Amino acid sequence: MPASRPAESRPYHHGDLRSTLLAGAERTLREKGTGALSLRELAREAGVSHAAPGRHFKDKQALLDALALVGYDRLGQALSAADDPALPLERRLTVLARAYLAFSIDNAELLELMYARKHEPDASEQMAAAVDRTVGSLERVIADAQERGEIVAGDPQHLTLLTGATLQGIASFAAGGMLAPQAALDGIEEFVHLLLHGLKPR
């Protein structure tokens, strides 16, 4: 009787094919981009038949949606770990912005996928909940600060969009090599200070 193959070469039979495929997909995303993702190729790398991934992902878009949700979970955990409601507003926003920027620097390709708007209808509700856990957490911080009179009145969603767009611009500069990642992280305190107080001389 032939010796059985090692467990790691038969991931499907041990119930971890889904996570194996997602890990492989994220690796491909980082190294080659979304266009290089292929369920057939991921199956080959995982050592399973080309049909096996279909038990978990009906097509490439379903795989991309699942990978985006992994990214949102990871970002949500990073923001949750950094947040401290007891901190003064400026300091609280600084640690949240730094956590977001650190995530974006380490996961530039994944973040781009997370913000892509094309999703399978079945994933739309999960995606909306994931956005609420991440972007929505910042919006709630801003709304709470408005109630305390620490931030100007206005639509908190709009203010969050402006804040996020500026922060994402810094992240894009870091990802594109126009700004060293450490310099970007080191500049977050100044960014938040200017965001709250403006550029006008005081």
N, C-alpha and C positions, 0 to 999 in steps of 0.2 A: 504494500500500500504506500503510495507516494506521500512524502511529508507535506503537511499543510503549509500554505504560504503564510508569511508573517501577517499579523493583524493589520499593520499599517498599509499593506498592499491590497487589502480587501475591505476598504472603508465602508462600502455599501452594506456588506453583511453584518457590520457591527453598528449600524444605525447612525453613522456620522458622515455619510456621503454628502449631505446638504452642507455641513460646515466645511468639509474638505473642498467642495466646489466653490463655496464663497471665498475661502482663503486663496484658492487658485485664481479666482476671478479678480480679487483685489490685487494680487501680485501682477497679473497681466495688465490690469488697469494702470498700475504705477509704472510699469516698465515699457508698455507699448501703446496704451490708450484704449478707449472704448471700442474702437473699430477692430481691434485685434481679438476681442472676446469671442469665443466660439464654444458652445456647449459640447460639441464633438471633441474639440481639442482638450477641453477641461476633463472630459470623461477619459480620454487617452492618458492624460497626466495622472488621473486618480486610479488608473488600472481597472476601470469598469467598462462595460459595453457602452457603445455610443447612445443606446436607448435608455440607459439607467438614469441619467439626469432628468429625463422627462417625468419621473415619478415625483420630482421636487419642483421643477421649473418647466412650465409648458412651452416656453420659448425664451429667446434672449432678453426680451423686455422684462419678463417676469424675473429673470436673474438680476437684471440691472436694478429693478425695484427693490428686490431683497437686499442687494448690496447697499443701496441708498439707505434703507432702513437700518442696516448695521451701522452705517455712518452716523445717522441721527441718534441712535442709541449711545454710541461712543461719545458724540458731542454732548449729548444730554448729561451723561455721567461726568464729563469734564467740567461742565458748567455747574452742575449740582455740587461737585466736590469743592469748587472754588468759591461758591456763593456763601456769604455770611450776612444775613439781614441785619445783624447788630452793628455792622460797620457803618461809618458815615457814608453818605451817598457817593462822594467822589472816590473814596477808597473802594467802595463796593463795586462801582462801575469799572474801576481800574482792574481789579482782580478778575472780573467777568470778561472784560475786553482782552486781557492777557491770556486767559484760558482759551478764548475763542481763537485768538491769533496763533497761539501755540498749536492748537488743533489744525488750523488751516495750513500752517507751514508744514506740518508733518503729514497732512492728508490732502494736498492740493487737488489731486486728480479725483479723489473720492468726494471732496466738497463740491467740485464742479458737477459731478454726477448727481449729488444730493439736490442741487439747485435746478437741475434740468426739469422742465415742466411736463415732459411726455411720460405718462404713467398708464399702466393698465387700469381699467375701471375698477377691478377687484382690489387694487392697491391704494386707490385714492383716499379712502377713509383712514387707512393706516398711516399714509403719508401726511395727511392733515393733522392727525394726532401727534405725529413725530415732530412736525414743524411747531406745533403748539408747545411741546415740551422743551424746545430749544429756543427758537426765535421768540415764541410767546413768553418765555420766562423773562427775557429782557424787557419786553413790552410791559409786563406786569410790574417790574421794578420801576420803570419810567412812570407808569400810571400812579403807582403808590407815591412816588416822589412829587408828582403833580398835586395830589391830594394834600400833601404836607406843605405845598407852596415852595418846594425846592427847585422845581422845573417849570418853565413857562406853560401856560394853558395851551390847549390844542389837542388834536387827535393823536393819542399815544401811538397808534399804529403808524401814522405818518412820521412821527418823530423817531420811532424805532427804525423805520425804513431808511431815514436819512443817516442815522447813527451807524446802522449796519452797512450801508453803502460805502461810507467813509472808511469804516474798519476793513471792509472787504477790499477796498482800494489799496490799503496798506498791505494786506495779505497778498494781493496780486503783484504788487511791486516786489515783495519778498520772494514770491514764487518765480517771478521773471528775472530775478537777479539785479533789479534796479536798486534794491535795498537789501543789505545783509540781514538775514533772519534775526540775529541777535540784536542788531541795531533797531530793527522793527519792534522787537519785544521790549527793549530798553526805552523806546520812545512812547510806549503806551501811556505812561503816567502824564506826560506832556500833552498827548492827544486828548485824553479825558479832561484835563484841566482846561485846555482851549475850547473843547466842546461845551463845557459847562459855563465858561466865563467869556468866551469870544476873543477876538483878536484886537478889539478896540483898546487903546491904552487906558489904564485906570490910574 
